[in-house]
């Protein structure tokens, strides 16, 4: 994740009290973890939040806080400022888990899905301090390290981790998730914006496009035949009008339009996205349209800005960002080896809100990520004319 500087913390151990200042996301769990790790009573540890480098997910801030605390304990009465280097941040912060998602469906006589399984293989997306037995990085170097962490991921009733948005929004009589939690992985994995929703929506929406092609129907027309949720239909129809979907070129022209839709966590805001791409030596996203139903919107400009940022980040993930490894471990240790999207590559983005003020306000912060990635994938398939080649 792009940050202005790597993780940093201040600590002071004085008169038996360990005080830590951190830009971590949760001071109460950080306090509990530091107290438990260094063996101090909880009332002898204080953690204060200060503004610093943020992230959409989980970075190294909590680990740097423990590092500073350990130095402060070794050097009482001296304020300690500890800051990771850029290479340390890239090499040791928690990463989003690699995932494999396979979707299986059987069809009725009209070519519509009637039985659906989303099969997910993933490590945990939940290793924040104190979550499911997670601990801070420096604890691994102790003479008596913490016990091995038991397999744990965020359950669906709390939004889900790897299985977030693994249940499709469409009218399918039987839907299920087959989840394989992989525990023994070579790096720490934790939360990245959207958790498993991005890949799950990508996989679901890719198959829906292929089913549409197999049925000989337009992708949006096909979706509407299997979608009775009136709010989902409204955002889908809205984005189609915004992008002038009927003008879509034939497949294989090198330019493509693709669509993706989801309701984030199946309980928060609805987002439908159409992406236009040009495919030559590389994929270039030229335009993005997005329609959002967030229920009662208190600050429309704030919602639109949030969605635009989510779309830009999803484009960067889909086309550029990748953690790579060599024999020594993580090899993407700087912004040259781990590129993110540049201003020059950001497309025209148009976001419109569907008036749903009669409904309660819905969480909107990550609603466009999965649909954007899916729309790009479907647009590339359309541009290359390969939308139905792997459906079987």
Secondary structure, DSSP 8 states (H G I E B T S, - for coil): ---SS--EEEEEEETTEEEEEE--S-HHHHHHHHHHHHT--GGGEEEEE------SB--SHHHHHHHHHHHHHHSTTS-EEEE--HHHHHHHS-EE--EEEEEEEEE-TTS-EEEEEEEEEE--S--STTSTT---GGGGGSTT-----------GGGT-STTTT-S-SS--SEEEEEEEE----SS-EE-BTTTTHHHHHHHHHHHHHHHHHHHT--HHHHHHHT---HHHHHHHHHHHHHTTGGG---TTSSEEEEEEEEEGGGTS-EEEEEEEEEESSSEEEEEEEEEEE-SS-S-HHHHHHHHHHHHHHHHHHHHT----EETTEE---STTTS----GGG--EEEEEE---TTS-----TTTTHHHHHHHHHHHHHHHHT-TTSS--
